[in-house]
Amino acid sequence: MRALIRITAWERVSPWRRLLGAMLRVGLLIAVLILLVNLLGPPIGLFIMTRMEARKVPAVRIAPVTLADYSVYNSPGTTLSYYGYEFDVPWTTGFKEKALSNAAWVAIQFESGQRLTFIVPENQSGLLTETAEDQKMGNLRLIFGDLMNRSAYDQYAALLNTTPETIRVFGSRAEAVRGVTLLTMKAIAFGPGLESGAFSFELPDKRGFQIGDPRKSKRVDLEIFDSVGHHVEILCGSTNGDIRFSQSELNRILTSFHSTTASSQRVALNE
């Protein structure tokens, strides 16, 4: 029987799940936004909301920059395969797995201390689309507008690239309200890793975002979108505070990641 892996609530939950679990806060903030706009006038109300969010969560000022280091750690490694996807990690030590029976989610704990959480979001229509489709958040459909017609990658990019500086409170009111809403969601969705940096990457068969600089953060999240737009998350951390991933180790995961046929998936998860 495989041993269970102890995982803290923050480490096991992806940005996607944190955001969907914080719907109530988004609703309340939108209500406050409407109140401020009505009381103080659109530009002033939007300006105050933007500054409040930036002061409360300074990481919202971070926008992705292009990943410059694509070096790959080419040591002997281990090939992992889950839910129709396969990738390599540059470690050969033993590992334990813990999977959820009702979701495409698995945690992998290596004896050398590294820990990965692999998640395939059930809804692949896009982060903003999934959020707006929640009945409690019906107003977001109108706020997001044409963003909901874009790809899952473009929706994620719109969220990450929203900063206080990109919101023009004295411009189009609709665009300003959208910007403040995205900024609020960004503050909720991303964890401490965002403070250390965010990077966009593009490879021949995939693209996506890396949340966290491994030189500064113990936690790095890889948001991968393959050539047909499917979204997969790989959360990278460790059980030992002294262990940090190098960029070349993360690149080993990214460059080797690819889809597989169902027959090649690992079937021993629940043995």
C-alpha positions as CSV (number, residue, x, y, z in Angstrom):
1,M,0.0,0.0,0.0
2,R,1.3,3.4,-0.9
3,A,1.9,5.8,2.0
4,L,0.0,9.0,2.2
5,I,1.8,12.2,1.6
6,R,1.3,15.1,4.0
7,I,0.6,18.3,2.2
8,T,-0.3,21.6,3.6
9,A,-3.5,23.3,2.4
10,W,-1.6,26.0,0.5
11,E,0.8,23.6,-1.2
12,R,-1.9,21.3,-2.5
13,V,-4.2,24.0,-3.9
14,S,-3.5,25.5,-7.3
15,P,-4.2,29.1,-8.2
16,W,-7.2,27.8,-10.1
17,R,-8.7,26.2,-7.0
18,R,-7.8,29.1,-4.7
19,L,-9.6,31.5,-7.1
20,L,-12.7,29.4,-7.4
21,G,-12.8,28.9,-3.6
22,A,-12.7,32.7,-3.0
23,M,-15.9,33.6,-5.0
24,L,-17.5,35.3,-2.0
25,R,-14.6,37.7,-1.6
26,V,-14.7,38.7,-5.2
27,G,-18.4,39.3,-5.0
28,L,-18.0,41.5,-1.9
29,L,-15.2,43.5,-3.5
30,I,-17.3,44.0,-6.6
31,A,-20.1,45.3,-4.4
32,V,-17.7,47.7,-2.7
33,L,-16.4,48.8,-6.1
34,I,-20.0,49.6,-7.3
35,L,-20.6,51.5,-4.0
36,L,-17.4,53.6,-4.4
37,V,-18.2,54.3,-8.0
38,N,-21.7,55.5,-7.1
39,L,-20.6,57.6,-4.1
40,L,-17.3,59.1,-5.4
41,G,-17.7,59.0,-9.2
42,P,-16.3,56.4,-11.6
43,P,-12.7,57.5,-11.9
44,I,-12.1,58.3,-8.3
45,G,-13.8,55.1,-7.1
46,L,-11.8,52.9,-9.5
47,F,-8.6,54.7,-8.5
48,I,-9.2,54.0,-4.8
49,M,-10.0,50.3,-5.5
50,T,-6.8,49.9,-7.5
51,R,-4.6,51.5,-4.9
52,M,-6.3,49.5,-2.1
53,E,-5.6,46.2,-3.8
54,A,-2.0,47.1,-4.7
55,R,-1.3,48.1,-1.1
56,K,-2.9,45.0,0.3
57,V,-1.2,42.6,-2.1
58,P,2.0,44.2,-3.6
59,A,2.6,41.2,-5.8
60,V,-0.2,42.3,-8.1
61,R,2.3,44.8,-9.6
62,I,4.3,41.8,-11.0
63,A,3.7,41.0,-14.7
64,P,5.4,38.1,-16.6
65,V,8.6,38.7,-18.4
66,T,10.0,36.4,-21.1
67,L,12.0,33.5,-19.7
68,A,15.6,34.0,-20.6
69,D,17.2,30.8,-19.3
70,Y,16.2,27.7,-21.3
71,S,19.2,25.5,-20.1
72,V,18.2,21.9,-19.3
73,Y,19.6,19.8,-16.5
74,N,20.7,16.6,-18.4
75,S,21.3,14.2,-15.6
76,P,19.8,10.7,-15.3
77,G,16.1,11.1,-14.3
78,T,12.7,9.6,-14.0
79,T,9.8,9.6,-16.4
80,L,6.4,10.2,-14.9
81,S,3.1,9.6,-16.7
82,Y,-0.4,10.7,-15.4
83,Y,-3.8,11.3,-17.0
84,G,-2.6,11.2,-20.6
85,Y,0.6,13.3,-20.1
86,E,4.3,12.4,-19.6
87,F,7.3,14.3,-18.4
88,D,10.8,13.8,-17.0
89,V,12.3,14.9,-13.7
90,P,16.0,15.0,-13.1
91,W,16.0,12.7,-10.0
92,T,16.3,9.0,-9.6
93,T,15.3,8.5,-6.0
94,G,12.3,6.6,-5.0
95,F,8.9,8.3,-4.6
96,K,5.4,8.0,-3.2
97,E,2.2,9.0,-4.9
98,K,-1.1,10.2,-3.6
99,A,-4.1,10.7,-5.9
100,L,-7.6,11.9,-5.6
101,S,-10.2,9.5,-6.9
102,N,-12.6,12.2,-8.0
103,A,-10.2,14.5,-9.8
104,A,-7.2,14.5,-12.1
105,W,-4.8,15.3,-9.3
106,V,-1.8,13.5,-8.0
107,A,1.0,14.5,-5.5
108,I,4.5,13.0,-5.9
109,Q,6.9,13.0,-3.0
110,F,10.5,12.1,-3.7
111,E,12.8,10.6,-1.1
112,S,15.4,13.3,-2.0
113,G,12.9,15.9,-0.8
114,Q,11.3,17.3,-4.0
115,R,7.6,17.4,-4.2
116,L,5.4,17.9,-7.2
117,T,1.6,18.2,-7.5
118,F,0.2,17.5,-11.0
119,I,-3.2,18.8,-11.8
120,V,-5.4,18.7,-15.0
121,P,-8.2,21.2,-14.4
122,E,-11.6,19.6,-15.1
123,N,-12.9,22.7,-16.9
124,Q,-10.6,23.5,-19.9
125,S,-12.6,26.5,-21.2
126,G,-10.4,29.0,-19.4
127,L,-10.0,30.5,-15.9
128,L,-12.2,33.5,-16.5
129,T,-14.9,31.6,-18.3
130,E,-15.1,29.0,-15.5
131,T,-15.3,31.7,-12.9
132,A,-18.0,33.7,-14.8
133,E,-20.1,30.5,-15.3
134,D,-20.5,30.1,-11.6
135,Q,-24.1,31.2,-10.9
136,K,-23.1,33.3,-7.9
137,M,-20.8,35.4,-10.2
138,G,-23.2,36.1,-13.1
139,N,-22.2,39.8,-13.3
140,L,-18.7,38.8,-14.3
141,R,-19.9,37.6,-17.7
142,L,-20.8,41.1,-18.6
143,I,-17.5,42.5,-17.1
144,F,-15.2,40.1,-18.9
145,G,-16.9,40.6,-22.2
146,D,-14.9,39.3,-25.2
147,L,-12.2,37.8,-22.9
148,M,-14.5,34.8,-22.4
149,N,-14.3,34.0,-26.1
150,R,-10.5,33.8,-26.0
151,S,-8.4,30.7,-25.4
152,A,-7.5,29.5,-22.0
153,Y,-4.0,30.7,-22.5
154,D,-5.1,34.2,-23.4
155,Q,-7.4,34.4,-20.4
156,Y,-4.6,33.4,-18.1
157,A,-2.3,35.9,-19.8
158,A,-4.9,38.7,-19.4
159,L,-5.1,38.0,-15.6
160,L,-1.3,37.9,-15.1
161,N,-0.6,41.0,-17.2
162,T,-3.1,43.1,-15.3
163,T,-1.3,45.5,-12.9
164,P,-2.3,48.8,-11.3
165,E,-0.3,50.6,-14.0
166,T,-2.3,49.0,-16.9
167,I,-5.7,50.3,-15.5
168,R,-6.7,53.6,-16.9
169,V,-9.3,54.9,-14.6
170,F,-10.0,58.0,-16.7
171,G,-10.4,56.0,-19.9
172,S,-13.2,53.6,-20.8
173,R,-15.3,52.9,-17.8
174,A,-16.0,49.3,-18.9
175,E,-12.3,48.6,-19.4
176,A,-11.4,50.2,-16.1
177,V,-14.0,48.1,-14.2
178,R,-12.7,45.0,-16.0
179,G,-9.1,45.9,-15.0
180,V,-10.0,46.4,-11.3
181,T,-11.9,43.1,-11.3
182,L,-9.0,41.2,-12.9
183,L,-6.6,42.8,-10.4
184,T,-8.7,41.7,-7.5
185,M,-8.8,38.1,-8.9
186,K,-5.1,38.2,-9.4
187,A,-4.6,39.1,-5.8
188,I,-6.7,36.1,-4.8
189,A,-5.4,33.5,-7.3
190,F,-1.7,33.6,-6.8
191,G,0.4,32.7,-3.8
192,P,3.6,34.0,-2.3
193,G,5.6,32.7,-5.3
194,L,4.3,35.6,-7.5
195,E,6.3,38.1,-5.3
196,S,9.5,36.6,-6.6
197,G,8.6,37.0,-10.3
198,A,6.6,35.6,-13.1
199,F,7.9,34.4,-16.5
200,S,6.3,33.5,-19.8
201,F,7.8,30.6,-21.9
202,E,7.3,29.3,-25.4
203,L,8.5,26.0,-26.8
204,P,7.8,24.3,-30.1
205,D,4.8,22.3,-28.8
206,K,3.8,24.3,-25.7
207,R,3.7,27.6,-24.0
208,G,2.7,29.0,-20.6
209,F,3.8,30.7,-17.5
210,Q,6.2,30.1,-14.6
211,I,5.0,31.7,-11.3
212,G,8.0,32.1,-9.1
213,D,11.7,32.6,-9.5
214,P,13.5,29.5,-8.1
215,R,16.4,31.6,-7.0
216,K,14.1,33.5,-4.6
217,S,11.1,31.2,-3.9
218,K,10.7,27.7,-2.5
219,R,7.5,27.3,-4.5
220,V,7.2,27.5,-8.3
221,D,4.1,26.8,-10.3
222,L,4.2,25.8,-13.9
223,E,1.1,26.6,-16.0
224,I,1.4,24.7,-19.2
225,F,-0.8,25.0,-22.3
226,D,-0.1,22.4,-25.0
227,S,-0.4,22.9,-28.8
228,V,-4.1,22.2,-28.8
229,G,-4.7,24.5,-25.8
230,H,-5.1,22.0,-23.0
231,H,-4.1,23.3,-19.6
232,V,-2.0,21.4,-17.0
233,E,-0.5,22.6,-13.7
234,I,2.6,21.3,-12.1
235,L,3.2,22.8,-8.6
236,C,6.9,22.4,-7.5
237,G,8.0,22.5,-3.9
238,S,9.9,20.5,-1.3
239,T,9.7,19.0,2.2
240,N,13.1,20.4,3.1
241,G,13.4,24.2,3.3
242,D,17.1,23.9,2.1
243,I,16.0,22.3,-1.2
244,R,15.2,24.6,-4.1
245,F,14.6,23.9,-7.8
246,S,17.1,25.3,-10.3
247,Q,15.8,26.8,-13.5
248,S,17.5,24.0,-15.5
249,E,15.6,21.4,-13.4
250,L,12.3,23.2,-14.1
251,N,13.2,23.4,-17.8
252,R,13.8,19.6,-17.8
253,I,10.1,19.2,-16.8
254,L,8.9,21.8,-19.3
255,T,10.9,20.5,-22.4
256,S,10.0,16.9,-21.8
257,F,6.3,17.5,-21.1
258,H,4.0,16.0,-23.8
259,S,0.7,14.2,-24.2
260,T,0.4,10.4,-24.4
261,T,-2.2,7.9,-25.3
262,A,-4.4,6.6,-22.5
263,S,-2.8,3.2,-22.6
264,S,0.6,4.6,-21.5
265,Q,-0.7,6.2,-18.3
266,R,0.5,5.0,-14.9
267,V,-2.1,2.6,-13.5
268,A,-0.5,1.9,-10.2
269,L,-1.6,5.0,-8.4
270,N,-4.2,3.2,-6.2
271,E,-2.4,-0.1,-5.8
